[in-house]
């Protein structure tokens, strides 16, 4: 390709061409250059089968926790929107307004309490301990295998 000409849109880009969004004066460094400068001769080793399985299991439990949290949050929003707003007119007595507002607050508190107890029972007391024990095993197994290999 002649000097100063641009490749056609969608065409191949020469290997030493910097990306279009790169700022001038910033040098691109390849992974090979990084390994050469740090005198690292061995590449990064993947985890053992057990560690990889533990990571998949931890990702699954973490994802399940996120889905359950979103479901509980959605249920709480749904229940809160289902509570009708009280209409207070000037013809109501002060005691009736007070009772109406207390009932409204009680309904909102019940909706929140239900969601809070469900989150506590499912996520905090069941999924979170499982998740942390899986992560503890993964990182404990990694540090044990690292100390054995040295």
Secondary structure by P-SEA (a helix, b strand, c coil): cccccccccccccccccccccccccbbbbcaaaaaaaaccccccccccaaaaaaaaaaaaaaaaaaaaaaaaaaaaaaaaaacccccccccccaaaaaaaaaaaaaaaaaaaaaaaaaaaaccccccaaaaaaaaaaaaaaaaaaaaaac
